Amino acid sequence: MPRLLICSESQSLIESIEALCASIGWEGISGRYDVSNPEGIVKSGSDAALLDVDDSCAEVQASLRRLAESSPFFPVIVAKNGCDASAEQGASVLYHLSRDRLEDIEHILISLSCAGFSWEDPRALAKDGSTSMPRILVVDDDVRLNAAMVQALRATEKYHVRSVHSGFQAGAILGEFRPHVVVVDISLGDMDGREVCALIRRHVTLANTKVIGVSGYLPTDSVEDQGNEFDSFMEKPFLLKDLVDRVKTLVG
């Protein structure tokens, strides 16, 4: 069960968020946010954090920037007054939540669940493959990065986005989901992402599928020299906005 760390001085807010978490399969746990050590929330063992802090304070803003730099794919939700639930796109995963609309956190957590904490049979994910929206498949075994990429794609464009965490899972849904674009990490736990690309190229119903390879270990020139069949390649770390732009270009 994914866990949300709730950092707030308000017991009523903590209890409200805990109840909302429980209703959608998350565990809400209370804690504190040390602006001098923002990395501490990542080490808490939680999968995301809600910060009930005054983000107009320069010290807090600096702390959030430090957190984004040190843990760019850790989802952080900032509770503030009078804002619409939204996500900032960049190198980090930062959400804003209005204190008077705490129920909006359900949408954020459900989105994270679909992106990075899904325990569904990957073959079941293919049932929506007939949607008219462009279909994007993200294949990466880094759970937080996977979640960040999926959320960025969902938040900025009208895409039908699915994610899996292994080459085996990708192979299980490719034929039915028929993605327009696949974003695949080269270094998967069970196989090389280039094998996933080769599988796509051999599949008769995926002739028009575009593939973006990503890697934190291989530079662009090295991948290009190997004569791979990726339509595009990105070195990690990259800005989520750049990934969205790359997908948008390939979708056409």
Secondary structure, 3 states (H helix, E strand, C coil): CCEEEEECCCHHHHHHHHHHHHHCCCEEEEECCCCCCHHHHHHHCCCEEEECCCCCCHHHHHHHHHHHHHCCCCCEEEEECCCCCEEECCCCCEEEEEHHHHHHHHHHHHHHHHHHCCCCCHHHHHHHCCCCCCEEEEECCCHHHHHHHHHHHHHHCCCEEEEECCHHHHHHHHHHHCCCEEEEECECCCCEHHHHHHHHHHCHHHCCCEEEEEECCCCHHHHHHCCCCCCEEEECCCCHHHHHHHHHHHHC
